[in-house]
């Protein structure tokens, strides 16, 4: 029998975040661009009051603990209220990605057996298409007031603001086991049906602590945070939780994710920190360049979801003083696993040497452990050179999929499906998804590295590299390019652009030009579709 510590036994509860924010940062603003078109402002104190009313409303609707309550919503204050009211009262918040295909959406809502779906006005047409196929859903709640209620064929939506008005704010957040399920997210899996990842109160709080650390997002009550990454992508990478934890001002962009709308909010609200995928920052950069704009004050952002092109990172830093940092993780990891910050010993290096480190996918954060293994599962050296399959473990990393029979773990480690190098300081370089790596003559070629070089060319808007069958080498790289509007570039110019930047044998064997590239619902390149489209493509070298 071990002697136990004599500390209070207090479970880690998601409700404690909004309680803390109300009590100690109650006057701090939460600003939202609404679907109704205007800018809405209130405080953490108001958010907590309305979350308690919503918790009472959920009870009156008959939502019990462990019931799933879904959202089809942008980043905004009403979605924020749902984050706390649903999980805080013991039910499970299910954030649904509205960018998925209707068939996938219907499948997800039915698989989760959602009881209610709360939706933003822009998703009313989606609700009309979904409703007939979702028998478990007892009601559809429109996140608006009576004046803006949508008309939906076959559905009588409930008005969110009327739900809240009918309640008082007397509600005691219950305390229960911290391992209780809190939030459900489905992966945007590029193959097969999406899989559910079920986070607990404990995992969510621990992840929030980790993201705020100085070597990670370095968040504090002095920050103004604008999460561009949607609250339906792994909980906006945890930002609603971490911002509540430190009392940072929140700025929610709602449906306005275009360059102009974002620029307006960055400037008017003096944003200091943001989070988003590379395509969003590309859109903002183009808006800045086209209109000759600058920022009044510099800010920083974490970039994840897919590899951050070095050219994009450089343009933001050199021309706008904005620091983009790579983070890496997955839905299965809550999502954060690594974050790119320099160590003390790197500060003496030249700007170019520092930049080379900053282009990596980051280094491991406390709470996550990593290793790379070969095809036989044997651990490979942490020398920054060997690359193999990346495995992870930690308290906010999945053990089982929701309602999945078998655990995906291998000897207690989760296989990420990424291929990476790992150096002695814990920095990883993702060289590919294991299914996208190009196997040429028994050696591996990184499609991501080849794509990053191509994106550095002034005439290239977007690039993808896939392996094409080759009778001698098994596979060789094909470069697929979308040109910038009004720009011209030839196959020969692009191949010449690679000279001196990569190993000779990595050189793409051919270049194909297309009008657009296929993407998944989360903005990742859909290489399965590209491989399908270019099946039977004959390389000139074959």
C-alpha positions as CSV (number, residue, x, y, z in Angstrom):
1,X,0.0,0.0,0.0
2,X,1.5,3.4,-1.1
3,X,1.2,6.4,1.2
4,X,-1.0,8.9,-0.6
5,X,-0.4,12.6,-0.8
6,X,-2.7,14.7,1.3
7,X,-4.1,17.0,-1.4
8,X,-7.7,17.9,-2.2
9,X,-9.2,15.4,-4.6
10,X,-10.6,17.8,-7.2
11,X,-11.4,16.4,-10.7
12,X,-10.2,18.4,-13.7
13,X,-13.5,19.8,-15.2
14,X,-14.1,21.8,-18.4
15,X,-16.6,23.9,-16.5
16,X,-13.8,25.2,-14.2
17,X,-12.3,27.1,-17.1
18,X,-15.3,29.3,-17.8
19,X,-15.9,29.7,-14.0
20,X,-12.3,30.9,-13.6
21,X,-12.5,33.2,-16.6
22,X,-15.7,34.8,-15.2
23,X,-14.3,35.3,-11.7
24,X,-10.8,36.6,-12.6
25,X,-11.1,37.9,-16.2
26,X,-14.8,38.7,-16.1
27,X,-14.4,42.1,-17.9
28,X,-12.3,40.7,-20.8
29,X,-14.0,40.8,-24.2
30,X,-15.1,38.1,-26.6
31,X,-15.7,39.6,-30.0
32,X,-17.5,37.7,-32.8
33,X,-18.3,38.3,-36.4
34,X,-21.9,36.9,-36.7
35,X,-23.7,35.2,-39.5
36,X,-26.2,38.0,-39.2
37,X,-23.5,40.2,-40.6
38,X,-22.6,42.4,-37.5
39,X,-19.9,42.4,-34.9
40,X,-21.0,41.2,-31.5
41,X,-19.2,42.0,-28.2
42,X,-19.6,40.7,-24.7
43,X,-17.4,39.5,-21.8
44,X,-16.3,36.2,-20.2
45,X,-18.8,37.1,-17.4
46,X,-21.6,37.3,-19.9
47,X,-20.5,34.1,-21.6
48,X,-20.6,32.3,-18.2
49,X,-24.1,33.6,-17.4
50,X,-25.4,32.5,-20.8
51,X,-23.7,29.1,-20.5
52,X,-25.5,28.5,-17.3
53,X,-28.8,29.4,-18.9
54,X,-28.0,27.1,-21.8
55,X,-27.2,24.3,-19.3
56,X,-30.7,24.8,-17.8
57,X,-32.2,24.8,-21.3
58,X,-30.5,21.5,-22.2
59,X,-31.9,19.9,-19.1
60,X,-35.4,21.1,-20.1
61,X,-34.9,19.7,-23.6
62,X,-34.3,16.3,-21.9
63,X,-30.5,16.1,-22.6
64,X,-29.0,13.7,-20.1
65,X,-25.4,13.0,-19.2
66,X,-23.5,11.2,-21.9
67,X,-26.1,12.3,-24.6
68,X,-24.4,13.7,-27.7
69,X,-25.3,17.2,-28.7
70,X,-24.0,18.3,-32.1
71,X,-23.0,21.7,-33.5
72,X,-22.8,22.8,-37.2
73,X,-21.3,26.2,-36.5
74,X,-18.6,28.7,-37.2
75,X,-16.4,30.3,-34.5
76,X,-18.6,32.6,-32.5
77,X,-19.8,33.3,-29.0
78,X,-22.9,31.1,-29.2
79,X,-20.7,28.1,-30.2
80,X,-18.4,29.0,-27.3
81,X,-21.4,28.9,-24.9
82,X,-22.2,25.4,-26.2
83,X,-18.6,24.3,-25.6
84,X,-19.1,24.8,-21.8
85,X,-22.8,24.2,-21.3
86,X,-22.8,20.8,-23.0
87,X,-19.6,19.3,-21.6
88,X,-20.0,21.1,-18.3
89,X,-23.4,19.6,-17.6
90,X,-22.0,16.1,-18.3
91,X,-23.3,15.6,-21.9
92,X,-20.9,15.2,-24.9
93,X,-20.3,18.0,-27.4
94,X,-20.1,16.7,-30.9
95,X,-18.5,19.4,-33.2
96,X,-19.5,18.4,-36.8
97,X,-17.4,19.6,-39.8
98,X,-20.0,21.2,-42.2
99,X,-17.5,21.0,-45.1
100,X,-17.9,17.2,-45.3
101,X,-20.2,15.7,-48.0
102,X,-23.9,15.5,-46.9
103,X,-23.7,11.6,-47.0
104,X,-20.7,11.7,-44.7
105,X,-22.4,14.2,-42.4
106,X,-25.5,12.0,-42.2
107,X,-23.4,9.0,-41.4
108,X,-21.5,10.9,-38.6
109,X,-24.7,12.3,-37.0
110,X,-26.2,8.8,-37.0
111,X,-23.1,7.0,-35.8
112,X,-22.9,9.5,-32.9
113,X,-26.6,9.2,-32.3
114,X,-26.9,13.0,-31.7
115,X,-30.0,14.1,-29.8
116,X,-29.9,17.8,-30.8
117,X,-28.1,19.7,-33.5
118,X,-27.3,23.4,-33.0
119,X,-26.6,25.1,-36.3
120,X,-25.5,28.5,-37.7
121,X,-27.8,30.3,-40.2
122,X,-25.4,29.6,-43.2
123,X,-26.0,25.9,-42.6
124,X,-29.8,26.0,-42.9
125,X,-29.7,24.4,-46.4
126,X,-27.5,21.6,-45.0
127,X,-30.0,21.0,-42.2
128,X,-32.8,20.7,-44.8
129,X,-30.8,18.0,-46.7
130,X,-29.8,16.2,-43.5
131,X,-32.9,16.1,-41.4
132,X,-34.8,13.4,-43.2
133,X,-31.8,11.0,-42.8
134,X,-31.2,11.6,-39.1
135,X,-33.8,9.7,-37.0
136,X,-32.0,10.1,-33.6
137,X,-32.1,13.9,-33.8
138,X,-35.0,15.2,-31.6
139,X,-34.6,18.9,-32.5
140,X,-32.7,21.3,-34.7
141,X,-31.7,24.6,-32.9
142,X,-30.9,27.7,-35.0
143,X,-28.2,29.8,-33.4
144,X,-30.0,33.1,-33.8
145,X,-32.8,35.3,-32.5
146,X,-36.5,35.2,-33.5
147,X,-36.0,38.0,-36.1
148,X,-33.5,36.0,-38.2
149,X,-35.1,32.5,-37.9
150,X,-34.7,30.5,-41.1
151,X,-37.5,28.6,-42.9
152,X,-36.5,25.0,-43.5
153,X,-38.6,22.5,-45.4
154,X,-39.7,19.6,-43.2
155,X,-38.1,21.1,-40.1
156,X,-39.4,23.5,-37.4
157,X,-36.2,24.8,-36.0
158,X,-36.0,25.9,-32.3
159,X,-34.8,29.5,-31.7
160,X,-31.6,29.5,-29.6
161,X,-32.1,33.0,-28.1
162,X,-35.7,32.1,-27.0
163,X,-34.4,28.9,-25.4
164,X,-32.0,31.0,-23.3
165,X,-34.6,33.8,-22.5
166,X,-36.9,31.2,-20.9
167,X,-34.2,30.2,-18.3
168,X,-32.5,31.8,-15.3
169,X,-28.8,31.6,-14.7
170,X,-28.9,29.7,-11.5
171,X,-27.0,26.5,-12.3
172,X,-24.4,24.7,-10.2
173,X,-21.9,22.9,-12.5
174,X,-21.8,19.3,-11.4
175,X,-18.6,17.6,-10.4
176,X,-17.9,14.1,-11.7
177,X,-15.0,11.7,-12.7
178,X,-12.5,13.7,-14.8
179,X,-12.2,10.8,-17.2
180,X,-15.8,11.3,-18.3
181,X,-16.3,11.8,-22.0
182,X,-16.6,15.5,-22.9
183,X,-16.1,16.2,-26.6
184,X,-16.5,14.0,-29.8
185,X,-14.6,14.9,-33.0
186,X,-14.5,12.8,-36.2
187,X,-11.3,12.5,-38.2
188,X,-11.6,13.8,-41.8
189,X,-10.1,10.5,-42.8
190,X,-9.0,10.5,-46.5
191,X,-10.0,6.8,-46.7
192,X,-13.1,5.0,-45.5
193,X,-15.7,6.4,-43.0
194,X,-14.6,9.1,-40.6
195,X,-13.6,7.8,-37.1
196,X,-14.8,9.3,-33.8
197,X,-12.3,10.5,-31.3
198,X,-13.7,11.0,-27.8
199,X,-11.9,13.4,-25.5
200,X,-12.3,13.4,-21.7
201,X,-12.5,16.4,-19.3
202,X,-9.0,15.4,-18.0
203,X,-7.4,15.1,-21.4
204,X,-8.9,18.5,-22.5
205,X,-7.6,20.4,-19.4
206,X,-4.1,18.8,-19.6
207,X,-3.9,19.7,-23.3
208,X,-5.0,23.3,-22.6
209,X,-2.2,23.6,-19.9
210,X,0.4,22.3,-22.4
211,X,-0.6,24.6,-25.2
212,X,-0.2,27.7,-23.0
213,X,3.4,26.9,-22.0
214,X,6.0,29.5,-23.1
215,X,7.7,27.1,-25.5
216,X,4.4,26.3,-27.1
217,X,1.7,29.0,-27.8
218,X,2.9,31.2,-24.9
219,X,-0.6,32.4,-24.2
220,X,-1.4,34.9,-21.4
221,X,-4.0,37.4,-20.2
222,X,-2.1,40.0,-22.3
223,X,-3.0,38.2,-25.5
224,X,-5.7,38.9,-28.1
225,X,-6.4,35.6,-29.8
226,X,-8.1,35.1,-33.2
227,X,-8.6,31.4,-33.9
228,X,-9.0,31.1,-37.7
229,X,-9.0,27.3,-37.4
230,X,-12.6,26.3,-37.0
231,X,-14.1,25.1,-33.7
232,X,-15.1,22.0,-35.7
233,X,-11.4,21.2,-36.4
234,X,-10.3,19.5,-33.2
235,X,-11.9,22.2,-31.1
236,X,-10.0,25.1,-32.9
237,X,-6.8,23.3,-31.6
238,X,-8.0,23.8,-28.0
239,X,-8.1,27.6,-28.2
240,X,-11.5,28.2,-26.5
241,X,-10.2,26.2,-23.5
242,X,-6.6,27.7,-23.3
243,X,-7.9,31.3,-23.8
244,X,-10.4,30.8,-20.9
245,X,-7.6,29.3,-18.8
246,X,-5.4,32.4,-19.1
247,X,-8.1,35.0,-19.6
248,X,-7.0,36.1,-23.1
249,X,-9.3,38.3,-25.2
250,X,-11.0,36.1,-27.9
251,X,-11.8,37.3,-31.4
252,X,-14.1,34.9,-33.4
253,X,-14.1,35.4,-37.2
254,X,-17.4,33.6,-37.8
255,X,-17.9,32.8,-41.5
256,X,-15.5,35.6,-42.6
257,X,-12.3,33.6,-43.4
258,X,-11.3,35.6,-46.5
259,X,-8.3,37.9,-46.5
260,X,-10.3,41.1,-46.3
261,X,-12.5,40.1,-43.4
262,X,-9.5,38.7,-41.4
263,X,-7.4,41.7,-42.0
264,X,-10.2,44.0,-40.8
265,X,-10.4,42.0,-37.5
266,X,-6.7,41.8,-37.0
267,X,-6.4,45.5,-37.3
268,X,-9.6,46.6,-35.4
269,X,-9.0,44.3,-32.4
270,X,-5.2,44.5,-32.2
271,X,-4.8,40.7,-32.5
272,X,-1.5,39.3,-31.0
273,X,-1.9,35.5,-31.7
274,X,-3.7,33.4,-34.2
275,X,-4.0,29.8,-35.5
276,X,-4.8,28.5,-38.9
277,X,-4.0,26.3,-41.8
278,X,-1.5,27.4,-44.6
279,X,-4.3,28.1,-47.2
280,X,-5.8,30.7,-45.0
281,X,-2.5,32.6,-44.6
282,X,-2.0,32.3,-48.3
283,X,-5.3,34.1,-48.8
284,X,-4.4,36.8,-46.3
285,X,-1.0,37.3,-47.9
286,X,-2.5,37.7,-51.4
287,X,-4.9,40.3,-49.9
288,X,-2.1,42.2,-48.3
289,X,0.1,42.2,-51.5
290,X,-2.8,43.1,-53.8
291,X,-3.8,46.1,-51.7
292,X,-0.4,47.3,-50.4
293,X,-1.4,46.8,-46.8
294,X,0.6,46.4,-43.6
295,X,-0.2,45.5,-40.0
296,X,-0.1,48.2,-37.3
297,X,1.4,45.8,-34.9
298,X,3.1,42.4,-35.5
299,X,1.5,39.2,-34.3
300,X,2.3,35.5,-34.3
301,X,0.5,32.4,-35.3
302,X,0.6,28.6,-35.1
303,X,0.2,26.9,-38.5
304,X,-0.9,23.3,-38.7
305,X,-3.1,21.0,-40.7
306,X,-0.6,20.6,-43.4
307,X,3.1,21.6,-44.0
308,X,3.8,25.3,-43.8
309,X,5.6,26.2,-47.1
310,X,9.0,28.0,-46.1
311,X,8.3,30.7,-48.8
312,X,5.0,31.6,-47.0
313,X,6.8,31.7,-43.6
314,X,9.5,34.0,-45.1
315,X,7.1,36.4,-46.8
316,X,5.2,37.0,-43.5
317,X,8.3,37.5,-41.5
318,X,10.4,39.6,-43.9
319,X,7.5,41.8,-45.3
320,X,5.1,42.0,-42.4
321,X,7.0,41.1,-39.2
322,X,4.6,38.3,-38.6
323,X,6.0,35.1,-37.0
324,X,4.4,31.9,-38.4
325,X,5.4,28.8,-36.3
326,X,4.7,25.2,-37.3
327,X,2.8,23.0,-35.0
328,X,2.1,19.3,-35.7
329,X,-0.6,17.0,-34.4
330,X,-3.7,15.1,-35.2
331,X,-7.4,14.8,-34.2
332,X,-6.3,11.7,-32.4
333,X,-3.9,13.8,-30.4
334,X,-6.3,16.6,-29.2
335,X,-4.4,17.8,-31.5
336,X,-1.0,19.1,-30.4
337,X,2.2,17.0,-30.4
338,X,5.0,19.4,-31.4
339,X,5.6,23.1,-31.7
340,X,8.4,25.0,-33.3
341,X,10.3,27.3,-31.0
342,X,14.1,27.7,-30.9
343,X,16.2,26.5,-27.9
344,X,18.8,28.8,-26.2
345,X,21.7,27.2,-28.1
346,X,20.1,28.1,-31.4
347,X,20.1,31.8,-30.7
348,X,23.8,32.1,-31.6
349,X,23.2,30.6,-35.0
350,X,22.9,32.7,-38.2
351,X,19.5,33.8,-39.5
352,X,19.7,31.1,-42.3
353,X,20.6,28.4,-39.8
354,X,17.8,29.4,-37.5
355,X,15.4,29.5,-40.5
356,X,16.4,25.9,-41.4
357,X,15.3,24.8,-37.9
358,X,12.1,26.9,-38.0
359,X,11.0,25.1,-41.2
360,X,10.7,21.8,-39.3
361,X,7.4,20.6,-37.9
362,X,8.4,21.6,-34.3
363,X,9.7,19.8,-31.3
364,X,7.9,17.6,-28.8
365,X,6.0,19.2,-26.0
366,X,5.8,17.9,-22.4
367,X,3.0,15.3,-22.2
368,X,3.8,13.7,-25.6
369,X,6.5,11.2,-26.3
370,X,7.6,10.3,-29.9
371,X,9.6,7.6,-31.6
372,X,10.2,6.5,-35.2
373,X,10.4,2.9,-36.3
374,X,11.2,0.9,-39.4
375,X,8.9,-1.4,-41.3
376,X,9.6,-4.2,-38.7
377,X,8.7,-1.9,-35.8
378,X,12.4,-1.5,-34.7
379,X,13.1,1.9,-33.2
380,X,15.4,4.1,-35.4
381,X,18.0,6.5,-34.2
382,X,17.1,10.1,-33.1
383,X,19.8,11.6,-35.4
384,X,17.6,13.8,-37.6
385,X,18.6,11.7,-40.7
386,X,16.9,8.3,-40.4
387,X,13.2,8.5,-41.3
388,X,10.5,6.0,-40.4
389,X,7.0,5.7,-39.2
390,X,6.2,8.1,-36.4
391,X,4.5,6.8,-33.2
392,X,3.2,8.8,-30.2
393,X,1.9,8.3,-26.7
394,X,0.6,10.6,-24.0
395,X,-2.4,11.5,-21.8
396,X,-4.3,13.4,-24.5
397,X,-3.7,10.8,-27.2
398,X,-6.4,8.3,-28.3
399,X,-6.5,4.7,-26.9
400,X,-9.6,3.5,-28.9
401,X,-11.8,5.1,-31.6
402,X,-15.4,5.8,-30.6
403,X,-17.4,2.6,-30.8
404,X,-14.4,1.0,-32.5
405,X,-13.8,-2.7,-31.7
406,X,-10.0,-2.8,-31.9
407,X,-7.4,-0.5,-30.4
408,X,-5.2,1.1,-33.1
409,X,-2.2,1.1,-30.6
410,X,1.0,-0.9,-31.3
411,X,2.6,-1.9,-28.0
412,X,1.0,1.1,-26.3
413,X,2.0,3.6,-29.0
414,X,-0.4,5.3,-31.5
415,X,0.8,5.0,-35.2
416,X,0.3,8.4,-36.7
417,X,0.6,7.4,-40.4
418,X,3.3,10.1,-40.8
419,X,6.8,9.4,-41.9
420,X,9.3,11.6,-40.1
421,X,12.9,12.2,-39.0
422,X,13.5,12.9,-35.3
423,X,16.6,14.6,-33.9
424,X,18.2,14.5,-30.4
425,X,16.4,17.8,-29.4
426,X,13.0,16.3,-30.3
427,X,12.4,18.3,-33.5
428,X,10.6,16.3,-36.1
429,X,10.6,16.8,-39.9
430,X,7.5,15.2,-41.4
431,X,8.6,13.8,-44.8
432,X,5.3,12.4,-45.8
433,X,2.1,10.6,-45.0
434,X,3.2,6.9,-45.1
435,X,0.8,6.3,-48.0
436,X,2.1,9.3,-50.0
437,X,5.8,8.7,-49.7
438,X,7.3,7.9,-53.1
439,X,9.3,4.7,-53.2
440,X,11.9,4.9,-55.9
441,X,14.5,2.1,-56.4
442,X,14.2,1.0,-52.7
443,X,14.8,4.6,-51.5
444,X,12.1,7.0,-50.3
445,X,11.4,10.5,-51.7
446,X,9.5,13.1,-49.7
447,X,6.6,14.6,-51.7
448,X,6.3,17.4,-49.2
449,X,9.9,18.6,-49.7
450,X,9.3,18.6,-53.5
451,X,6.0,20.5,-53.1
452,X,7.7,23.1,-50.9
453,X,10.3,23.8,-53.5
454,X,7.7,24.3,-56.2
455,X,5.6,26.7,-54.1
456,X,8.8,28.9,-53.8
457,X,8.5,29.6,-57.6
458,X,6.8,33.0,-58.3
459,X,4.4,31.6,-60.9
460,X,3.2,28.7,-58.8
461,X,-0.1,29.0,-56.8
462,X,-0.3,25.4,-55.6
463,X,1.7,22.2,-56.1
464,X,1.3,18.5,-55.5
465,X,3.7,15.6,-56.0
466,X,2.6,12.0,-56.4
467,X,4.4,8.7,-57.3
468,X,3.8,7.4,-60.8
469,X,4.5,3.8,-61.8
470,X,8.0,3.3,-63.4
471,X,9.1,-0.1,-64.9
472,X,12.6,0.3,-63.6
473,X,12.4,2.4,-60.4
474,X,8.9,1.2,-59.1
475,X,7.8,4.9,-58.7
476,X,9.0,8.3,-59.8
477,X,7.7,11.7,-58.8
478,X,5.2,13.6,-61.0
479,X,4.9,17.3,-60.2
480,X,1.3,18.7,-60.6
481,X,1.0,22.5,-60.7
482,X,-1.7,25.2,-60.5
483,X,-0.3,28.4,-61.9
484,X,-1.0,31.8,-60.4
485,X,-3.6,33.8,-62.3
486,X,-2.0,35.6,-65.2
487,X,1.4,33.9,-64.7
488,X,3.2,31.6,-67.1
489,X,5.8,29.0,-66.5
490,X,7.1,26.0,-68.5
491,X,7.9,22.4,-67.5
492,X,11.6,23.1,-68.3
493,X,11.7,26.3,-66.1
494,X,10.2,24.4,-63.1
495,X,12.6,21.5,-63.4
496,X,15.5,23.9,-63.6
497,X,14.2,25.7,-60.5
498,X,14.9,22.4,-58.6
499,X,18.6,22.3,-59.5
500,X,20.8,22.6,-56.4
501,X,17.8,22.5,-54.0
502,X,17.3,18.7,-53.9
503,X,19.3,15.4,-54.5
504,X,19.5,14.8,-58.2
505,X,17.7,11.5,-58.1
506,X,14.7,13.3,-56.4
507,X,14.1,15.4,-59.5
508,X,10.5,15.0,-60.8
509,X,10.3,13.0,-64.0
510,X,7.6,15.2,-65.4
511,X,5.3,18.2,-64.8
512,X,1.5,18.3,-65.3
513,X,-0.5,21.6,-65.3
514,X,-4.1,21.6,-63.9
515,X,-6.7,24.3,-63.2
516,X,-7.2,23.2,-59.6
517,X,-6.2,20.5,-57.1
518,X,-8.7,18.3,-55.1
519,X,-8.8,18.9,-51.3
520,X,-10.4,17.2,-48.3
521,X,-13.0,18.9,-46.1
522,X,-10.1,20.2,-43.9
523,X,-8.2,21.7,-46.8
524,X,-5.6,18.9,-47.1
525,X,-4.5,17.8,-50.6
526,X,-6.5,14.8,-51.6
527,X,-3.8,12.6,-53.1
528,X,-6.0,9.5,-53.4
529,X,-8.1,11.5,-56.0
530,X,-4.9,12.7,-57.7
531,X,-3.5,9.2,-57.9
532,X,-6.9,8.1,-59.4
533,X,-6.9,11.0,-61.9
534,X,-3.3,10.2,-63.1
535,X,-3.6,6.4,-63.0
536,X,-2.0,5.1,-66.2
537,X,-0.1,8.3,-66.7
538,X,3.0,7.6,-68.9
539,X,6.2,9.2,-67.7
540,X,8.6,10.3,-70.5
541,X,11.4,8.4,-68.7
542,X,9.4,5.1,-68.5
